[in-house]
Amino acid sequence: MDPYHKVCQNHKTVEEQWKELEYKMSFEGADQEEEEIIQQAYERGKPESKIKVIGVKPSSKSQGVTVENDGLEHKYQIVGSWSSYKVADEMEVQMDGNYQAVIVMGENSWEEFFIIQDNDFSKRIYPAYPKSWKSLPCIGPQKAKAHNRWRIEARDFDGVPEEDLGKPGDQYLVMFSWKSVKILEWDKFEDAEPADYIRGTYHLTGSWTCWEFMEMEAVGDGHWKHEAQLTSLGLDFQVARAQDMSQLIVPDIQLSADGAPMQMGDSGTKVLGPDDFSDVGNSMKWSIPGELGDVFRIDFFRNPDALDELSLTWERIDQRPVQEPAPRYFLIGSMNGWGSEYSIELVNSGNYYSCEIKLGSKTETFQLLEFKRGDRCIHPDKKECTQMQAHEVKGPHLYSSTELCWCIGKAQADKARIGDTFAVAYTPDERRINWKKKQ
């Protein structure tokens, strides 16, 4: 074959490259077959010899994923930062079969969004890259494997296209089409009158709240305040707009190469955000020093007339007898990514704390955290410990490994099967963990 025809044969159109990328992101690893045990038995006369009948089942990783247009009639909704990704707004279908929605730029001067099909959040259409611009490859509809979203950036930053620059109240027309490949575009309405936009509320998330949201009090003229006492839990915190961790407000502090903070934010430290700082986790935070019992008033300010002007300060206002909060316990384990995916709090039932977990595999391992703190871990002194084994409960203390843990389903007495629900109980006074299958 001559070089010209070889080049032509290997050349791929943009459409082919986009589809190849989408297939890779949607189905990577899905063609690997999984084994399952169909039956187990012992050979007659040889009790030590177990026979396993192994079958192969197709991987379920790609079930429900659609890459090619199925040709059926669908509706599409847009979900964005203006509602903290909680509300799906209907997109209007046009005569040409395309879909449109209008986005009003909010007070952050950026908005992020994705699209869902037929009001189903498990059928998400999203860009191949985080904070993606328009006219780039799209993935889905499928259950999202990443928090990739499109971003309309209206601030005058390096690299921001001039056509997108704007201010709060500006309107942008978002257009979605799916003929051969999925295309998402937007254009700014240049001559439109500024529209009303949502003013944010602000919440603290900190060491004394178990990193859950606590609303700050609006006191007018852009000020939001909160009072807190310094206890053994410390006063490390961040602020979030609209209870949305992708709209985080943090101090401008230096991080080391491994992402650890080189210092903590102080009163008056320059403020960054609201924005998505998920790449650094909760490393960037403020920390209030003081003596146990000190009471501080925290003041967050966002200038209503210049929304990019933010500040955070605090002052000591009192010293009172320290009031330590009542204990709270959280289960972390194989079922929730050791706390990285979602929280499981044990409910106070008097002299013990309890929660329920559903087995997603034949066994589930876990530990407990007091106040959701890594330096207050509670665990057994044995690996994959059952409740039938004699063991000692250790902690709460610093323990950064998952090696010493309890294991539901390991003991035959558990009679555990995938899909079973177990009630887990912790009795602090007796230093005892136990669990029981729910019927």
C-alpha positions as CSV (number, residue, x, y, z in Angstrom):
1,M,0.0,0.0,0.0
2,D,1.4,3.4,-0.9
3,P,2.0,6.0,1.9
4,Y,-0.9,8.2,0.7
5,H,-3.5,5.5,1.0
6,K,-2.1,4.3,4.3
7,V,-2.4,7.8,5.8
8,C,-6.0,8.1,4.5
9,Q,-6.9,4.7,6.0
10,N,-5.5,5.6,9.4
11,H,-7.1,9.1,9.5
12,K,-10.1,9.4,11.7
13,T,-12.8,12.1,11.5
14,V,-13.5,14.3,14.6
15,E,-16.8,12.4,14.9
16,E,-15.0,9.1,15.0
17,Q,-12.5,10.3,17.5
18,W,-15.3,11.6,19.8
19,K,-17.1,8.3,19.6
20,E,-13.9,6.4,20.3
21,L,-13.3,8.6,23.4
22,E,-16.9,8.1,24.6
23,Y,-16.7,4.3,24.2
24,K,-13.4,4.2,26.1
25,M,-14.9,6.3,29.0
26,S,-18.2,4.3,29.0
27,F,-17.1,0.8,28.5
28,E,-13.5,0.5,29.6
29,G,-13.1,-2.7,31.5
30,A,-16.7,-3.8,30.7
31,D,-15.6,-6.6,28.4
32,Q,-13.8,-8.4,31.2
33,E,-15.8,-11.4,32.2
34,E,-16.5,-12.1,35.8
35,E,-16.6,-15.5,37.4
36,E,-19.3,-16.7,39.8
37,I,-19.6,-19.9,41.8
38,I,-22.7,-21.7,40.6
39,Q,-22.4,-24.7,43.0
40,Q,-20.1,-26.0,45.7
41,A,-20.0,-29.6,46.9
42,Y,-17.6,-32.2,48.4
43,E,-16.4,-35.3,46.5
44,R,-17.9,-38.4,48.0
45,G,-15.5,-40.1,50.4
46,K,-13.1,-37.1,50.4
47,P,-14.4,-34.4,52.7
48,E,-11.3,-32.4,52.4
49,S,-11.7,-32.1,48.6
50,K,-14.2,-29.3,47.7
51,I,-15.6,-29.2,44.1
52,K,-16.5,-25.8,42.8
53,V,-18.6,-25.4,39.6
54,I,-17.5,-22.1,38.1
55,G,-19.5,-20.2,35.5
56,V,-18.9,-16.9,33.7
57,K,-21.3,-14.0,33.8
58,P,-21.0,-10.9,31.7
59,S,-19.8,-7.7,33.5
60,S,-22.6,-5.4,34.6
61,K,-20.5,-2.3,34.5
62,S,-21.9,-1.1,31.2
63,Q,-25.5,-2.1,31.6
64,G,-27.8,0.8,30.7
65,V,-25.1,2.8,29.0
66,T,-26.2,4.4,25.7
67,V,-23.7,5.8,23.3
68,E,-25.5,5.7,20.0
69,N,-28.8,7.6,19.7
70,D,-31.6,5.0,20.1
71,G,-34.0,7.0,17.8
72,L,-36.7,7.2,20.4
73,E,-38.4,10.4,21.7
74,H,-36.9,11.7,24.9
75,K,-37.0,14.8,27.0
76,Y,-33.9,16.5,28.4
77,Q,-33.4,18.5,31.6
78,I,-30.6,20.8,32.7
79,V,-29.2,20.6,36.3
80,G,-26.8,23.2,37.6
81,S,-25.0,25.1,40.3
82,W,-27.9,27.7,40.5
83,S,-29.9,25.0,42.4
84,S,-26.9,23.2,44.0
85,Y,-27.5,20.4,41.4
86,K,-30.8,19.4,43.0
87,V,-33.4,20.7,40.5
88,A,-33.8,19.5,36.9
89,D,-35.1,22.3,34.7
90,E,-36.9,21.3,31.5
91,M,-35.2,22.1,28.2
92,E,-37.4,23.3,25.4
93,V,-37.5,21.2,22.2
94,Q,-37.2,23.1,19.0
95,M,-38.6,22.5,15.5
96,D,-35.3,21.0,14.4
97,G,-35.3,18.5,17.3
98,N,-32.6,20.4,19.3
99,Y,-33.1,21.4,22.9
100,Q,-32.5,24.8,24.6
101,A,-32.4,26.4,28.0
102,V,-31.6,29.8,29.3
103,I,-29.0,30.2,32.2
104,V,-28.9,33.3,34.2
105,M,-25.4,34.1,35.5
106,G,-25.4,34.1,39.3
107,E,-23.4,36.1,41.8
108,N,-20.3,33.8,41.5
109,S,-19.9,34.9,37.9
110,W,-19.7,31.2,36.8
111,E,-22.2,28.4,36.5
112,E,-21.7,24.7,36.0
113,F,-24.2,22.2,34.7
114,F,-24.9,18.8,33.2
115,I,-27.9,17.3,31.4
116,I,-30.1,14.3,32.2
117,Q,-32.5,12.3,30.0
118,D,-36.1,11.8,30.9
119,N,-35.7,13.3,34.4
120,D,-33.5,10.3,35.4
121,F,-30.4,11.3,37.3
122,S,-28.8,7.9,36.4
123,K,-29.0,9.0,32.8
124,R,-26.5,11.8,32.9
125,I,-25.0,13.5,29.9
126,Y,-21.8,15.3,30.8
127,P,-18.5,16.4,29.2
128,A,-15.4,14.3,28.9
129,Y,-13.4,16.8,31.0
130,P,-14.1,18.7,34.2
131,K,-15.0,22.4,33.9
132,S,-15.4,21.8,30.2
133,W,-16.0,24.5,27.6
134,K,-18.6,24.1,24.8
135,S,-18.2,22.1,21.6
136,L,-16.2,19.3,23.3
137,P,-16.9,15.6,23.6
138,C,-19.9,14.5,25.6
139,I,-20.5,11.2,27.5
140,G,-23.8,9.4,28.3
141,P,-26.6,9.1,29.0
142,Q,-25.3,6.9,31.9
143,K,-24.6,6.9,35.6
144,A,-21.8,9.4,35.9
145,K,-18.4,8.0,36.7
146,A,-17.0,11.5,37.4
147,H,-18.3,14.9,38.5
148,N,-17.5,16.4,35.1
149,R,-19.6,19.4,34.3
150,W,-19.7,22.2,31.7
151,R,-18.7,25.6,33.0
152,I,-19.7,29.0,31.7
153,E,-16.9,31.2,33.1
154,A,-17.9,34.9,33.0
155,R,-14.9,36.3,34.9
156,D,-12.0,38.0,33.1
157,F,-9.4,35.3,33.8
158,D,-6.5,34.2,31.5
159,G,-7.8,31.7,29.0
160,V,-11.5,32.7,29.3
161,P,-13.0,33.4,25.8
162,E,-14.1,37.0,25.4
163,E,-17.5,35.9,24.1
164,D,-18.3,34.4,27.6
165,L,-17.2,37.4,29.7
166,G,-20.1,38.9,31.6
167,K,-21.6,39.7,35.0
168,P,-24.4,38.5,37.3
169,G,-27.7,38.8,35.6
170,D,-26.4,38.1,32.1
171,Q,-28.2,35.4,30.2
172,Y,-26.8,32.5,28.2
173,L,-28.6,30.3,25.8
174,V,-27.6,26.6,26.1
175,M,-28.3,24.4,23.1
176,F,-28.1,20.6,23.0
177,S,-28.4,18.3,20.0
178,W,-27.9,14.6,19.3
179,K,-27.8,13.6,15.7
180,S,-24.7,11.5,15.1
181,V,-22.8,12.7,18.1
182,K,-23.9,14.8,21.1
183,I,-23.1,18.5,20.8
184,L,-23.5,21.1,23.5
185,E,-23.1,24.8,22.7
186,W,-24.0,28.1,24.3
187,D,-24.2,31.8,23.3
188,K,-24.5,34.9,25.4
189,F,-27.5,37.2,24.8
190,E,-25.6,40.5,24.2
191,D,-28.5,42.9,24.3
192,A,-30.7,41.3,26.9
193,E,-31.7,43.2,30.1
194,P,-30.0,41.8,33.2
195,A,-32.3,39.2,34.8
196,D,-32.8,38.5,38.5
197,Y,-30.5,36.0,40.1
198,I,-30.4,34.0,43.3
199,R,-28.6,35.5,46.3
200,G,-26.7,32.9,48.2
201,T,-26.9,31.7,51.8
202,Y,-23.8,30.7,53.6
203,H,-23.0,27.7,55.9
204,L,-20.1,26.7,58.0
205,T,-18.7,23.2,57.9
206,G,-16.2,22.4,60.5
207,S,-14.5,20.1,63.1
208,W,-17.1,20.9,65.7
209,T,-20.0,20.2,63.3
210,C,-18.6,16.8,62.2
211,W,-18.0,18.6,58.9
212,E,-21.8,19.0,58.4
213,F,-23.4,22.2,57.4
214,M,-24.5,24.8,60.0
215,E,-26.2,27.9,58.7
216,M,-24.7,31.3,59.4
217,E,-26.9,34.2,60.4
218,A,-27.4,37.0,57.9
219,V,-27.1,40.3,59.7
220,G,-27.4,42.6,56.7
221,D,-25.1,44.5,54.4
222,G,-23.5,41.3,53.2
223,H,-22.4,40.1,56.7
224,W,-23.0,36.5,57.9
225,K,-22.1,35.6,61.5
226,H,-21.7,32.6,63.7
227,E,-20.7,32.0,67.3
228,A,-18.7,29.0,68.4
229,Q,-16.9,27.8,71.6
230,L,-13.5,26.2,71.4
231,T,-13.7,22.6,72.7
232,S,-11.5,19.5,72.3
233,L,-12.9,19.3,68.7
234,G,-11.1,22.5,67.7
235,L,-12.4,25.2,65.5
236,D,-11.2,24.2,62.0
237,F,-13.7,25.2,59.3
238,Q,-14.6,26.2,55.8
239,V,-17.6,28.1,54.4
240,A,-19.9,27.0,51.6
241,R,-22.4,28.9,49.5
242,A,-25.9,27.3,49.3
243,Q,-24.6,24.1,51.2
244,D,-22.8,23.2,48.0
245,M,-19.2,21.8,48.4
246,S,-18.5,22.8,44.8
247,Q,-19.1,26.5,45.9
248,L,-16.5,26.4,48.7
249,I,-15.0,29.4,50.3
250,V,-11.5,28.9,51.7
251,P,-8.4,30.8,52.9
252,D,-5.6,31.5,50.4
253,I,-2.8,29.4,52.0
254,Q,0.1,27.5,50.6
255,L,0.0,23.7,50.2
256,S,3.0,21.4,50.1
257,A,3.7,19.1,47.1
258,D,1.6,16.3,48.6
259,G,-1.3,18.7,49.3
260,A,-0.8,19.2,53.0
261,P,-1.4,22.7,54.3
262,M,1.8,24.6,55.2
263,Q,-0.2,26.8,57.5
264,M,-3.8,27.4,58.5
265,G,-6.0,30.3,57.5
266,D,-5.9,33.1,60.0
267,S,-8.4,35.9,60.7
268,G,-8.2,38.3,57.7
269,T,-6.4,35.9,55.4
270,K,-7.2,36.5,51.7
271,V,-10.4,34.5,50.7
272,L,-10.7,32.3,47.6
273,G,-14.0,31.2,46.1
274,P,-16.8,30.3,45.9
275,D,-15.4,27.5,43.7
276,D,-14.7,23.8,43.5
277,F,-11.6,22.9,45.5
278,S,-12.2,19.1,45.5
279,D,-8.7,18.5,44.2
280,V,-7.3,19.6,47.5
281,G,-10.1,18.2,49.7
282,N,-10.4,20.0,53.0
283,S,-6.7,21.0,53.3
284,M,-7.5,24.7,52.8
285,K,-9.3,25.7,56.0
286,W,-9.3,28.3,58.8
287,S,-8.3,27.4,62.3
288,I,-9.1,29.5,65.4
289,P,-6.5,29.2,68.2
290,G,-7.3,29.9,71.8
291,E,-8.0,28.3,75.2
292,L,-10.7,25.7,75.9
293,G,-14.0,27.6,76.7
294,D,-13.1,30.7,74.5
295,V,-16.1,31.9,72.5
296,F,-15.6,33.5,69.1
297,R,-17.8,35.4,66.7
298,I,-17.0,34.5,63.1
299,D,-17.8,37.2,60.5
300,F,-18.0,36.4,56.7
301,F,-18.5,39.3,54.4
302,R,-19.5,39.5,50.8
303,N,-19.9,43.0,49.4
304,P,-23.4,43.2,47.8
305,D,-22.1,45.9,45.5
306,A,-18.9,44.2,44.5
307,L,-19.5,40.4,44.7
308,D,-15.9,39.4,44.2
309,E,-14.9,41.2,47.4
310,L,-15.0,38.7,50.3
311,S,-13.4,38.6,53.7
312,L,-13.5,36.4,56.8
313,T,-12.5,37.5,60.3
314,W,-13.2,36.5,63.9
315,E,-13.0,38.0,67.4
316,R,-13.0,36.5,70.9
317,I,-16.1,37.7,72.7
318,D,-16.2,35.6,75.9
319,Q,-14.7,32.8,78.1
320,R,-17.2,30.3,79.5
321,P,-17.0,26.8,81.1
322,V,-16.3,24.5,78.3
323,Q,-19.2,22.4,77.1
324,E,-18.1,19.3,75.2
325,P,-20.6,18.0,72.7
326,A,-22.4,14.7,73.2
327,P,-20.5,11.8,71.5
328,R,-21.4,11.0,67.9
329,Y,-20.2,7.9,66.1
330,F,-19.9,7.1,62.4
331,L,-19.4,3.8,60.6
332,I,-16.8,3.6,57.9
333,G,-16.0,0.5,55.9
334,S,-16.0,-1.4,52.7
335,M,-19.7,-0.5,52.0
336,N,-19.1,3.3,51.9
337,G,-15.5,3.6,50.6
338,W,-14.2,3.9,54.2
339,G,-16.1,7.1,54.6
340,S,-15.2,8.7,51.2
341,E,-18.6,8.1,49.5
342,Y,-21.2,8.8,52.2
343,S,-21.6,8.9,55.9
344,I,-23.3,6.3,58.1
345,E,-24.1,7.8,61.6
346,L,-25.1,5.6,64.5
347,V,-28.3,6.7,66.2
348,N,-28.2,7.3,69.9
349,S,-30.7,4.8,71.4
350,G,-30.0,5.4,75.1
351,N,-27.1,3.3,76.4
352,Y,-26.0,2.2,72.9
353,Y,-25.7,3.6,69.3
354,S,-26.9,1.7,66.2
355,C,-27.2,1.8,62.5
356,E,-28.2,-0.5,59.6
357,I,-26.1,-1.6,56.7
358,K,-27.0,-3.7,53.6
359,L,-24.5,-6.2,52.4
360,G,-23.3,-5.4,48.8
361,S,-20.8,-8.4,48.9
362,K,-20.5,-11.6,50.9
363,T,-18.6,-9.8,53.7
364,E,-18.4,-6.2,54.8
365,T,-15.6,-4.8,57.0
366,F,-15.8,-1.7,59.2
367,Q,-14.5,0.6,61.9
368,L,-16.0,3.5,63.8
369,L,-15.0,7.1,64.0
370,E,-15.9,9.3,66.9
371,F,-17.1,12.8,65.7
372,K,-16.0,11.6,62.1
373,R,-12.4,12.3,63.1
374,G,-9.5,10.2,61.8
375,D,-7.7,10.7,65.2
376,R,-10.6,9.1,67.0
377,C,-10.8,5.7,65.4
378,I,-12.5,2.7,67.2
379,H,-11.4,-0.7,66.0
380,P,-10.8,-4.3,67.2
381,D,-7.3,-5.7,68.0
382,K,-7.7,-8.4,65.4
383,K,-7.9,-8.5,61.6
384,E,-11.4,-9.0,60.1
385,C,-12.7,-9.7,63.6
386,T,-16.1,-11.4,64.1
387,Q,-18.4,-10.7,67.0
388,M,-17.9,-14.4,68.0
389,Q,-14.1,-13.9,68.6
390,A,-12.7,-12.7,72.0
391,H,-11.2,-9.4,71.3
392,E,-10.5,-6.0,72.7
393,V,-12.0,-2.7,71.4
394,K,-9.3,-0.1,70.8
395,G,-9.6,3.7,70.7
396,P,-10.8,6.2,70.1
397,H,-7.3,7.2,68.9
398,L,-5.3,7.9,65.8
399,Y,-5.3,4.8,63.5
400,S,-4.9,5.3,59.8
401,S,-5.1,1.7,58.6
402,T,-8.1,-0.4,57.8
403,E,-6.2,-3.7,58.7
404,L,-7.8,-4.1,62.1
405,C,-11.5,-4.1,61.5
406,W,-14.7,-6.0,62.2
407,C,-16.1,-8.3,59.5
408,I,-19.8,-9.1,59.0
409,G,-20.4,-12.3,57.1
410,K,-17.1,-14.0,57.9
411,A,-18.6,-16.2,60.7
412,Q,-21.1,-18.9,59.6
413,A,-23.3,-17.8,62.5
414,D,-24.0,-14.6,60.6
415,K,-25.8,-16.6,57.9
416,A,-25.1,-13.6,55.7
417,R,-26.0,-13.3,52.0
418,I,-25.7,-10.5,49.6
419,G,-28.6,-8.1,50.0
420,D,-29.1,-8.9,53.7
421,T,-29.5,-6.0,56.2
422,F,-27.7,-6.0,59.5
423,A,-28.2,-3.8,62.5
424,V,-24.9,-2.8,64.0
425,A,-24.7,-1.7,67.7
426,Y,-22.0,-0.1,69.7
427,T,-22.2,0.1,73.5
428,P,-19.5,2.6,74.7
429,D,-19.8,1.8,78.4
430,E,-19.3,-1.9,77.8
431,R,-16.8,-1.4,75.0
432,R,-18.7,-3.8,72.8
433,I,-19.7,-4.1,69.2
434,N,-22.3,-6.6,68.0
435,W,-24.6,-7.0,64.9
436,K,-27.7,-9.0,64.0
437,K,-29.4,-9.8,60.7
438,K,-32.8,-8.3,60.2
439,Q,-35.5,-10.6,59.2
